[in-house]
């Protein structure tokens, strides 16, 4: 699902008050971390993931891998924070049309 600009703006506003619930550690992106991201997306639909990295290109590559593996939509990135959205089976957020 591709998000429209209106939907992204709505999700950015919702995400503003959220704290990162997934923090990547020294081991980077592991299967365990991806499993936690999947669980968090299924439970919350909208989450923040903190990806600390010294190298900017490495950080971007890790964030792209998370989006691809989680089959989620990237709402935005701010510094080391990635905001993800994936509709759950039991929808919690009602996105605006368009």
C-alpha positions as a printed NumPy array, in Angstrom:
array([[  0.   ,   0.   ,   0.   ],
       [  1.368,   3.381,  -0.928],
       [  0.448,   6.282,   1.309],
       [ -0.788,   9.584,  -0.076],
       [  0.655,  12.869,   1.172],
       [ -2.521,  13.511,   3.163],
       [ -2.235,  10.112,   4.861],
       [  1.464,  10.673,   5.623],
       [  0.676,  14.042,   7.205],
       [ -2.005,  12.376,   9.356],
       [  0.412,   9.647,  10.456],
       [  3.217,  12.136,  11.169],
       [  0.881,  14.006,  13.502],
       [ -0.054,  10.751,  15.274],
       [  3.604,   9.664,  15.515],
       [  4.753,  12.968,  17.001],
       [  3.83 ,  11.921,  20.544],
       [  5.24 ,   8.382,  20.239],
       [  8.536,   7.225,  21.715],
       [ 10.75 ,   4.735,  19.831],
       [  9.712,   1.234,  20.911],
       [ 12.431,  -0.617,  18.988],
       [ 16.056,   0.341,  19.581],
       [ 18.717,  -1.307,  17.429],
       [ 21.752,  -2.321,  19.458],
       [ 25.335,  -3.201,  18.674],
       [ 24.333,  -6.345,  16.769],
       [ 22.396,  -4.266,  14.245],
       [ 19.434,  -5.668,  12.357],
       [ 18.964,  -9.297,  13.411],
       [ 16.125, -11.778,  12.939],
       [ 15.083, -11.163,  16.545],
       [ 14.846,  -7.418,  15.965],
       [ 12.786,  -7.964,  12.805],
       [ 10.454, -10.285,  14.743],
       [  9.956,  -7.55 ,  17.356],
       [  9.275,  -4.971,  14.629],
       [  6.664,  -7.299,  13.079],
       [  4.98 ,  -7.812,  16.463],
       [  5.012,  -4.094,  17.222],
       [  3.527,  -3.216,  13.826],
       [  0.787,  -5.82 ,  14.211],
       [ -0.057,  -4.522,  17.673],
       [  0.332,  -0.74 ,  17.16 ],
       [  0.299,  -0.183,  13.335],
       [  2.399,   2.993,  13.765],
       [  5.818,   2.725,  15.439],
       [  9.147,   4.477,  15.782],
       [ 12.439,   2.613,  15.416],
       [ 15.739,   4.127,  16.552],
       [ 18.681,   3.215,  14.307],
       [ 21.89 ,   4.569,  15.841],
       [ 24.808,   4.626,  13.429],
       [ 27.848,   6.756,  12.892],
       [ 27.874,   6.213,   9.132],
       [ 24.959,   7.937,   7.362],
       [ 24.963,   5.541,   4.393],
       [ 24.868,   2.521,   6.704],
       [ 21.935,   4.046,   8.614],
       [ 19.997,   4.643,   5.384],
       [ 20.719,   1.068,   4.219],
       [ 19.501,  -0.394,   7.536],
       [ 16.336,   1.736,   7.454],
       [ 15.602,   0.667,   3.864],
       [ 16.101,  -2.988,   4.867],
       [ 13.684,  -2.593,   7.785],
       [ 11.003,  -1.07 ,   5.533],
       [ 11.463,  -3.813,   2.929],
       [ 11.573,  -6.748,   5.38 ],
       [  8.657,  -5.484,   7.478],
       [  6.557,  -4.847,   4.355],
       [  5.668,  -1.494,   5.9  ],
       [  5.353,   2.059,   4.639],
       [  7.99 ,   4.585,   5.661],
       [  6.152,   7.614,   7.004],
       [  9.258,   9.671,   7.725],
       [ 12.795,   9.686,   9.077],
       [ 14.108,  12.26 ,  11.506],
       [ 17.774,  11.834,  12.343],
       [ 18.131,   8.317,  13.722],
       [ 14.368,   7.744,  14.062],
       [ 12.347,   5.819,  11.474],
       [  8.539,   6.04 ,  11.569],
       [  6.774,   2.988,  10.101],
       [  3.134,   2.215,   9.346],
       [  1.564,  -1.106,   8.414],
       [ -2.163,  -1.749,   8.654],
       [ -2.972,  -4.539,  11.112],
       [ -5.636,  -7.194,  10.624],
       [ -7.678,  -5.379,  13.276],
       [ -7.301,  -1.755,  12.214],
       [ -6.576,   0.735,  14.964],
       [ -6.061,   3.883,  12.885],
       [ -8.521,   5.16 ,  10.311],
       [ -6.557,   6.888,   7.567],
       [ -8.045,   9.794,   5.67 ],
       [ -8.904,   9.128,   2.039],
       [ -6.647,  10.273,  -0.745]])
